[in-house]
Amino acid sequence: MVILRPSLTRKATGWSLIVLGVLGVVLPFLQGFLFLALGVFVLRDQHIWAARRWGWVAGRWPQHVAKVEEMEASLGRRLAGARERLRRLVSRA
């Protein structure tokens, strides 16, 4: 079961990466597949079709998907810590 978590920022970022990926298929200096994969990764919680594609990618390259999802969780923890430090700093002032 896919749980969708709508976010305008994630949708805009994901679709921008998809567009860059499509351009990268045509233009030699952009890595099209990389941008397409990142776009699907960002959109996996936004659209059912992206979640299905991400499931296919996870089945094909499970060790890489695990690393990417681990990096996303780590980045989320770091940003939460930075946000908390900033909140404490601002509340002191």
N, C-alpha and C positions, 0 to 999 in steps of 0.2 A: 504494500500500500504506500502510495506516495502522499506525503504531507506537504502541501504547497504553503509557502510563506511569502506572500506578496511584498515586494519592496521595489519602489520606483527606481531607486539608485542601482540596485542589482540588475533590474531589467535594462536600464540605460547602458550600464557597463557591459552586460552580456551581449546585447545587440550590437554595441559598438565593436566588440571583439569579433562577433560573427561577420560583420561588414569588413573588418580588416582581414579576416581569414579568407573571405571571398576575393577580396582584392589581392591577397597574397597568392592565391591560386594562379592569378593572371600575371602579376608583377614578380619579377625574379628576385627582388631584394627584400621581400617580405616572406616570412615563414607562414604560409597559409594554413597548413595543418595545425601548427601550434596555436594560432589565434582561434581557429575553429574549435579545437579541443578546449581551450580556456573559456571560450564563449559558452559552450555547452556546460562546462563545469559551473560557471557562474549562474547560468539559467536553470540548473537542475532542480532547484527549489521553487522556481517560478512557473514552469510549464511542464505538463505531463510528457510531451514529446521529448523534451530535453532530459527528463529523468530516465526515460526509456533508452535514449542514446547513451547516457552516462552508465546505465546498467550494462549495455553492450560493451562499452569501453572497460568497465570494471571486470567483466568476464574475460575479456581478451588480454588485458594487462593488469592483473590484480595487485602485483607488488608495487607498480607505479602509482596506481590509484590510491593505495593505502598511504604511500608517502605524501601524495598531494593532499589528501584529506587530513593527515597528521600535521602538515605545514599550515593548513587553514585553521585547524584547532589551536595550534601554537600561536599563530598571528592573532587570533581572537583573544587568547589569554593575555598576550602582550599588550594589545590595545586596551583591554579592560583594565590592566594594571596601570597603564599610562593615563587613562581617563581618571582613575581613582586618585593617582598622584596629583594630577592637575586640579581635580576637585578639592583636594586637601590644601593645595597651594593657594587656590583662589579663596577658599573659606577663611584662611588665616589673614589675608590682606584686608 
